[in-house]
Structures are given as C-alpha cells and as structure tokens.
Amino acid sequence: MTEKELLYIEDALGHEQYFQTQCCEAVQRIQDSELKSFARQIEQQHQTIFRNFYNLL
C-alpha cells in the first residue's frame, strides 16, 4: 500500500470512531426512549463499520 492509501484508511477509521463517540454521547443526553434507541442503533452501525473495515486490513 502507498502512504496515501494508508492515510486514507487512517482517516476513514478515525471518522468511524468519531461518529461512534458522538452517537454514544448523544445517547447519554437524550431523554426520549425512542430517539435514544435510534441513536444506539446508529452507534452500533458505526461500530460494525469500523470493525469490518479494520478486519479487512
């Protein structure tokens, strides 16, 4: 892999971690149970994307 490709992968993994963290923080602040459940689902999706992408490496 080239250095540019590795930087892209690093950025993509970092973005997924950031999105997951933001969703986790939102879940802690949200009071509405339906909205909280939705935010948890999105958090889990980003966690899955990160894990799948990382496992490809």
C-alpha positions, 0 to 999 in steps of 0.5 A: 500500500502507498502512504496515501492509501494508508492515510486514507484508511487512517482517516476513514477509521478515525471518522468511524470512531468519531461518529461512534463517540458522538452517537454514544454521547448523544445517547447519554443526553437524550431523554426520549426512549425512542430517539435514544434507541435510534441513536444506539442503533446508529452507534452500533452501525458505526461500530460494525463499520469500523470493525469490518473495515479494520478486519479487512486490513 
